[in-house]
Amino acid sequence: MYHAIALLLVALLLSCAEVSQTPLVAASSAFIAGMVIFSGSLYALSFTGIKWLGAITPLGGAAFLIGWGCLTVAAFGFK
């Protein structure tokens, strides 16, 4: 839920001309990848019962962390 709100925040920041767009594009890509990998692996694990899909879930969490980092860089204008 919070990552969907963050994705909306990224879209709002992308509409501003004053903000550098490179970290925002990276943040949006990381949030989308995190949603697909994290949630997708958990759904697939619960529906199929294939245990090794649980090992993929932390990759989605890492993508979320990368997305938050990129959003922080964009929000505070670190260079």
Long-range contacts (C-beta under 8 A, 24 or more apart in sequence): 3-31, 3-34, 3-35, 3-64, 3-67, 4-35, 6-31, 6-67, 6-68, 6-71, 7-31, 7-32, 9-71, 10-71, 10-74, 13-74, 13-75, 19-74, 19-77, 20-74, 20-77, 23-70, 23-71, 23-73, 23-74, 24-70, 24-71, 24-74, 26-66, 26-67, 26-70, 27-67, 27-68, 27-70, 27-71, 27-74, 28-67, 29-67, 30-63, 30-64, 30-66, 30-67, 30-70, 31-63, 31-64, 31-67, 33-60, 33-63, 34-60, 34-61, 34-62, 34-63, 34-64, 34-66, 34-67, 35-60, 36-60, 37-63, 38-63, 38-64
